[in-house]
């Protein structure tokens, strides 16, 4: 019996698999380029998804915070991780 579940999976800190969804968004090309450059300069090439995920989580999970506040929290966490790696 096949008990597999379709989709991509990632492992979070508590080591439980979480199902992820690959999606497409439409942005103006110039906005995407500016966003990409800024994220790469500030956080590295693999962080664009993290930024969008932080925005989505803020929108859904933190009704008392604005998206800006949640993104600022994420930025602070990333800066802390950078300092810890040095």
ChimeraX commands (.cxc) that place a marker at each C-alpha (Angstrom):
marker #1 position 0.00,0.00,0.00 radius 0.5
marker #1 position 1.36,3.42,-0.99 radius 0.5
marker #1 position 1.18,5.78,2.01 radius 0.5
marker #1 position 3.18,8.60,0.45 radius 0.5
marker #1 position 1.89,12.15,0.50 radius 0.5
marker #1 position 2.65,14.39,-2.47 radius 0.5
marker #1 position 4.47,17.71,-2.15 radius 0.5
marker #1 position 7.78,18.99,-0.90 radius 0.5
marker #1 position 8.75,18.63,2.73 radius 0.5
marker #1 position 11.17,20.56,4.90 radius 0.5
marker #1 position 12.43,19.97,8.41 radius 0.5
marker #1 position 11.90,22.61,11.05 radius 0.5
marker #1 position 13.78,23.05,14.31 radius 0.5
marker #1 position 11.69,20.49,16.21 radius 0.5
marker #1 position 12.54,18.00,13.44 radius 0.5
marker #1 position 8.90,17.40,12.47 radius 0.5
marker #1 position 8.30,17.41,8.70 radius 0.5
marker #1 position 6.10,20.20,7.43 radius 0.5
marker #1 position 4.49,20.23,4.03 radius 0.5
marker #1 position 5.41,23.19,1.84 radius 0.5
marker #1 position 3.78,24.54,-1.29 radius 0.5
marker #1 position 5.65,25.94,-4.25 radius 0.5
marker #1 position 3.80,28.96,-5.57 radius 0.5
marker #1 position 4.11,31.69,-8.15 radius 0.5
marker #1 position 3.59,35.39,-7.63 radius 0.5
marker #1 position 3.45,38.13,-10.21 radius 0.5
marker #1 position 5.48,41.27,-9.52 radius 0.5
marker #1 position 6.67,44.03,-11.75 radius 0.5
marker #1 position 10.09,43.06,-13.09 radius 0.5
marker #1 position 11.87,46.12,-11.73 radius 0.5
marker #1 position 10.38,45.59,-8.25 radius 0.5
marker #1 position 11.52,41.94,-8.26 radius 0.5
marker #1 position 15.04,42.93,-9.31 radius 0.5
marker #1 position 15.29,45.57,-6.55 radius 0.5
marker #1 position 13.88,43.15,-3.98 radius 0.5
marker #1 position 16.25,40.38,-5.05 radius 0.5
marker #1 position 19.32,42.62,-4.93 radius 0.5
marker #1 position 18.41,43.99,-1.51 radius 0.5
marker #1 position 17.74,40.56,0.01 radius 0.5
marker #1 position 20.92,39.09,-1.47 radius 0.5
marker #1 position 23.04,42.02,-0.24 radius 0.5
marker #1 position 21.54,41.96,3.24 radius 0.5
marker #1 position 20.91,38.26,3.91 radius 0.5
marker #1 position 22.35,36.11,1.15 radius 0.5
marker #1 position 21.02,34.42,-1.96 radius 0.5
marker #1 position 18.76,31.88,-0.29 radius 0.5
marker #1 position 16.68,34.23,1.83 radius 0.5
marker #1 position 14.00,35.55,-0.55 radius 0.5
marker #1 position 11.63,32.74,0.38 radius 0.5
marker #1 position 12.28,33.41,4.07 radius 0.5
marker #1 position 11.28,37.05,3.64 radius 0.5
marker #1 position 8.01,36.12,1.93 radius 0.5
marker #1 position 7.35,33.42,4.53 radius 0.5
marker #1 position 7.88,35.95,7.34 radius 0.5
marker #1 position 5.38,38.29,5.70 radius 0.5
marker #1 position 2.80,35.53,5.25 radius 0.5
marker #1 position 3.22,34.32,8.83 radius 0.5
marker #1 position 2.83,37.87,10.12 radius 0.5
marker #1 position -0.32,38.36,8.08 radius 0.5
marker #1 position -1.87,35.11,9.33 radius 0.5
marker #1 position -0.49,34.55,12.83 radius 0.5
marker #1 position 0.07,37.92,14.45 radius 0.5
marker #1 position -3.15,39.92,14.35 radius 0.5
marker #1 position -1.76,42.42,16.86 radius 0.5
marker #1 position 1.33,43.13,14.75 radius 0.5
marker #1 position 1.56,44.85,11.43 radius 0.5
marker #1 position 3.38,43.13,8.62 radius 0.5
marker #1 position 6.08,45.77,9.02 radius 0.5
marker #1 position 6.54,44.88,12.70 radius 0.5
marker #1 position 6.73,41.17,11.93 radius 0.5
marker #1 position 9.25,41.76,9.16 radius 0.5
marker #1 position 11.33,43.91,11.51 radius 0.5
marker #1 position 11.28,41.00,14.00 radius 0.5
marker #1 position 12.54,38.68,11.25 radius 0.5
marker #1 position 15.28,41.16,10.30 radius 0.5
marker #1 position 16.42,41.35,13.94 radius 0.5
marker #1 position 16.56,37.55,14.12 radius 0.5
marker #1 position 18.61,37.38,10.91 radius 0.5
marker #1 position 21.04,40.02,12.18 radius 0.5
marker #1 position 21.44,38.05,15.41 radius 0.5
marker #1 position 22.16,34.86,13.43 radius 0.5
marker #1 position 24.77,36.75,11.36 radius 0.5
marker #1 position 26.54,37.97,14.49 radius 0.5
marker #1 position 26.49,34.47,16.02 radius 0.5
marker #1 position 28.12,32.97,12.89 radius 0.5
marker #1 position 31.08,35.37,13.07 radius 0.5
marker link #1:1,2 radius 0.2
marker link #1:2,3 radius 0.2
marker link #1:3,4 radius 0.2
marker link #1:4,5 radius 0.2
marker link #1:5,6 radius 0.2
marker link #1:6,7 radius 0.2
marker link #1:7,8 radius 0.2
marker link #1:8,9 radius 0.2
marker link #1:9,10 radius 0.2
marker link #1:10,11 radius 0.2
marker link #1:11,12 radius 0.2
marker link #1:12,13 radius 0.2
marker link #1:13,14 radius 0.2
marker link #1:14,15 radius 0.2
marker link #1:15,16 radius 0.2
marker link #1:16,17 radius 0.2
marker link #1:17,18 radius 0.2
marker link #1:18,19 radius 0.2
marker link #1:19,20 radius 0.2
marker link #1:20,21 radius 0.2
marker link #1:21,22 radius 0.2
marker link #1:22,23 radius 0.2
marker link #1:23,24 radius 0.2
marker link #1:24,25 radius 0.2
marker link #1:25,26 radius 0.2
marker link #1:26,27 radius 0.2
marker link #1:27,28 radius 0.2
marker link #1:28,29 radius 0.2
marker link #1:29,30 radius 0.2
marker link #1:30,31 radius 0.2
marker link #1:31,32 radius 0.2
marker link #1:32,33 radius 0.2
marker link #1:33,34 radius 0.2
marker link #1:34,35 radius 0.2
marker link #1:35,36 radius 0.2
marker link #1:36,37 radius 0.2
marker link #1:37,38 radius 0.2
marker link #1:38,39 radius 0.2
marker link #1:39,40 radius 0.2
marker link #1:40,41 radius 0.2
marker link #1:41,42 radius 0.2
marker link #1:42,43 radius 0.2
marker link #1:43,44 radius 0.2
marker link #1:44,45 radius 0.2
marker link #1:45,46 radius 0.2
marker link #1:46,47 radius 0.2
marker link #1:47,48 radius 0.2
marker link #1:48,49 radius 0.2
marker link #1:49,50 radius 0.2
marker link #1:50,51 radius 0.2
marker link #1:51,52 radius 0.2
marker link #1:52,53 radius 0.2
marker link #1:53,54 radius 0.2
marker link #1:54,55 radius 0.2
marker link #1:55,56 radius 0.2
marker link #1:56,57 radius 0.2
marker link #1:57,58 radius 0.2
marker link #1:58,59 radius 0.2
marker link #1:59,60 radius 0.2
marker link #1:60,61 radius 0.2
marker link #1:61,62 radius 0.2
marker link #1:62,63 radius 0.2
marker link #1:63,64 radius 0.2
marker link #1:64,65 radius 0.2
marker link #1:65,66 radius 0.2
marker link #1:66,67 radius 0.2
marker link #1:67,68 radius 0.2
marker link #1:68,69 radius 0.2
marker link #1:69,70 radius 0.2
marker link #1:70,71 radius 0.2
marker link #1:71,72 radius 0.2
marker link #1:72,73 radius 0.2
marker link #1:73,74 radius 0.2
marker link #1:74,75 radius 0.2
marker link #1:75,76 radius 0.2
marker link #1:76,77 radius 0.2
marker link #1:77,78 radius 0.2
marker link #1:78,79 radius 0.2
marker link #1:79,80 radius 0.2
marker link #1:80,81 radius 0.2
marker link #1:81,82 radius 0.2
marker link #1:82,83 radius 0.2
marker link #1:83,84 radius 0.2
marker link #1:84,85 radius 0.2
marker link #1:85,86 radius 0.2
view
